[in-house]
Amino acid sequence: FKEKEFDTIGWLDPLESGSLFHHVLEEYHNRAMQDPRIRQDKELAVDTIQGIAADTIRQYEEDLPTGSAFYTEMKKEDILLDCRIYAEEDVENHHRYEPILTEYRFGFEGDLILPLGSGESIRVMGAVDRIDQLGNGAGLRIVDYKTGGTSYYRVLDEVDAPPLNHKSLQPALYYLALQELAKTDTELAGLGPVKQAVYHFVNRKGDYE
């Protein structure tokens, strides 16, 4: 964590809040991949994710202190509520997808080059928040978590041309990158083609879409 003086106004800026959520969701799905019961039982799912969130919040409180105990408590309640809603929706939809990888990193050795046509190419790297296998073996889905609003974002799937606004460039590139990686990566081999790249808005700012 970066060094930070006491914040007398609020606690956790958008970047810090996003990092907290990403850590909680990564750990939640890692545990659920080890214990499939978690995604089939709402009470167990909520207990799991809120326990992870509480531990993470305590660590953030130690490293990012605030002078406003009232605001901090409000923020903590918001986080735990968002986690509860996330877990409940995850259980409700568990039959539609199965998370298989979290924080999937690629291209950091400079080894992933995507052709653009006309002799042009682009070198890409990144870290996918989550990769799901869609229900009935329909293929793979790329999931990128967002903790802000939904303005200017959209879904990309195989029937769409890549979106043009800059905020949608990330899933478009991830989509193309994993299409290429799925041909050779043993973690992805045999799981079907990449079908979707989506943003998942994980709190009330994004209406949990």
C-alpha positions in Angstrom: 0.0 0.0 0.0 1.1 3.6 -0.6 1.8 5.8 2.4 -1.1 8.0 3.3 -1.8 10.6 5.9 -5.1 10.5 7.9 -8.0 11.3 5.6 -10.3 13.7 7.5 -13.0 13.6 4.8 -13.5 10.1 3.4 -12.0 6.6 3.2 -10.9 4.8 0.1 -10.6 6.7 -3.2 -12.0 5.0 -6.3 -8.7 3.2 -7.1 -8.4 1.9 -3.6 -12.0 0.8 -3.5 -11.6 -1.0 -6.8 -8.4 -2.8 -5.6 -10.2 -3.9 -2.5 -13.1 -5.4 -4.5 -10.8 -7.1 -7.0 -9.0 -8.8 -4.1 -12.2 -9.9 -2.4 -13.7 -11.3 -5.6 -10.5 -13.1 -6.6 -10.2 -14.8 -3.3 -13.9 -15.6 -3.2 -13.8 -17.4 -6.6 -10.6 -19.1 -5.8 -12.2 -20.6 -2.7 -15.3 -21.5 -4.7 -13.3 -23.3 -7.3 -11.8 -25.4 -4.4 -15.2 -25.9 -2.8 -18.1 -26.0 -5.4 -20.7 -26.0 -2.6 -20.1 -22.2 -2.1 -21.7 -21.3 -5.3 -24.7 -23.5 -4.6 -25.6 -22.2 -1.2 -26.5 -18.6 -0.6 -25.8 -18.6 3.1 -22.4 -20.2 2.6 -21.6 -17.9 -0.3 -22.5 -14.8 1.7 -20.5 -16.0 4.8 -17.5 -16.7 2.6 -17.4 -13.4 0.7 -18.2 -11.3 3.7 -15.5 -13.0 5.8 -13.0 -12.3 3.1 -14.2 -8.7 2.8 -14.0 -8.2 6.6 -10.4 -9.5 6.7 -9.5 -7.3 3.7 -11.1 -4.2 5.2 -9.2 -4.7 8.5 -5.9 -4.7 6.5 -7.0 -1.6 4.6 -7.9 0.2 7.8 -4.4 -0.5 9.1 -2.7 0.8 6.0 -5.1 3.5 5.0 -6.2 5.2 8.2 -9.0 7.8 8.3 -10.0 10.5 10.7 -13.7 9.9 10.1 -14.9 6.8 11.9 -18.5 7.6 10.9 -17.7 7.7 7.2 -15.5 4.6 7.5 -18.3 2.6 9.1 -20.7 3.7 6.3 -18.2 2.6 3.7 -17.6 -0.8 5.4 -21.4 -1.4 5.5 -21.6 -0.5 1.8 -18.8 -2.9 0.9 -20.4 -5.8 2.9 -23.8 -5.1 1.3 -22.3 -5.1 -2.2 -20.5 -8.4 -1.4 -23.7 -10.0 -0.1 -25.6 -9.0 -3.3 -22.8 -10.2 -5.5 -22.7 -13.6 -3.7 -26.4 -14.1 -3.8 -26.5 -13.3 -7.6 -23.6 -15.6 -8.1 -25.5 -18.5 -6.5 -28.6 -17.7 -8.5 -26.6 -17.9 -11.7 -24.2 -20.7 -10.9 -25.7 -22.9 -13.5 -25.0 -20.4 -16.3 -21.3 -20.3 -15.9 -18.4 -21.8 -14.0 -15.4 -19.6 -13.1 -12.2 -21.5 -14.1 -9.4 -18.9 -13.8 -8.8 -15.7 -11.9 -6.2 -13.0 -12.6 -5.2 -14.7 -15.8 -2.0 -12.9 -16.9 -0.7 -13.0 -20.5 1.8 -11.4 -22.7 4.2 -10.1 -20.0 7.1 -11.8 -21.7 6.3 -9.9 -24.9 5.3 -13.2 -26.6 1.7 -12.3 -27.6 1.4 -10.5 -30.9 -1.9 -10.0 -32.6 -2.0 -9.4 -36.4 -4.0 -6.3 -37.5 -3.9 -6.9 -41.2 -1.9 -5.2 -44.0 1.3 -6.3 -42.4 0.6 -4.5 -39.1 0.5 -6.1 -35.7 0.2 -5.2 -32.0 1.9 -6.6 -28.9 -0.5 -7.0 -26.0 -0.4 -7.9 -22.3 -2.9 -7.9 -19.5 -4.5 -9.6 -16.6 -8.1 -10.9 -17.0 -10.0 -10.7 -13.7 -11.9 -13.9 -14.4 -12.5 -16.5 -17.1 -15.7 -18.5 -17.1 -16.8 -21.6 -18.9 -20.3 -21.0 -20.1 -23.0 -23.5 -19.3 -23.4 -26.6 -21.4 -19.8 -26.2 -22.6 -20.8 -23.3 -24.9 -17.3 -21.7 -24.7 -15.4 -19.1 -22.6 -16.4 -15.8 -21.2 -13.9 -13.0 -20.2 -15.1 -11.0 -17.1 -13.6 -7.6 -16.1 -14.8 -6.2 -12.8 -15.8 -2.5 -12.6 -16.7 -0.5 -9.5 -17.9 2.7 -11.2 -20.9 3.6 -13.2 -22.0 2.0 -16.5 -21.8 5.1 -18.8 -20.1 4.4 -22.1 -19.6 0.7 -21.5 -21.1 -2.1 -23.5 -21.0 -5.9 -23.9 -18.8 -7.4 -26.6 -19.7 -10.8 -28.0 -18.8 -12.7 -31.2 -21.5 -11.2 -33.3 -20.4 -7.6 -32.6 -17.7 -5.6 -34.2 -15.3 -4.4 -31.6 -16.7 -1.3 -29.8 -15.2 2.1 -30.8 -15.2 4.0 -27.5 -12.0 3.9 -25.5 -13.5 2.3 -22.4 -14.4 -0.8 -24.4 -11.0 -1.3 -25.9 -9.8 -3.4 -23.0 -12.4 -6.2 -23.4 -12.0 -6.1 -27.2 -8.2 -6.7 -26.9 -8.7 -9.3 -24.2 -11.3 -11.1 -26.4 -8.9 -11.2 -29.4 -5.9 -12.2 -27.1 -7.7 -15.1 -25.5 -9.0 -16.3 -28.9 -5.4 -16.6 -29.9 -4.2 -18.1 -26.5 -7.0 -20.7 -26.5 -5.3 -22.4 -29.4 -2.2 -23.2 -27.4 -2.6 -22.6 -23.7 -3.1 -25.9 -21.8 -5.2 -24.1 -19.2 -7.7 -23.1 -21.9 -7.4 -26.0 -24.4 -10.5 -28.0 -25.0 -12.8 -25.6 -23.2 -14.3 -24.2 -26.4 -13.8 -20.8 -28.2 -14.0 -17.4 -26.5 -17.6 -16.3 -26.8 -17.9 -13.2 -24.7 -16.0 -10.4 -23.1 -18.1 -8.5 -20.5 -17.8 -5.9 -17.8 -19.3 -6.9 -14.5 -20.3 -3.9 -12.4 -20.0 -5.2 -8.8 -21.6 -2.5 -6.7 -24.5 -0.1 -6.6 -22.8 2.6 -8.8 -23.1 0.2 -11.7 -26.5 -1.3 -10.6 -24.8 -4.7 -10.3 -25.0 -5.3 -14.0 
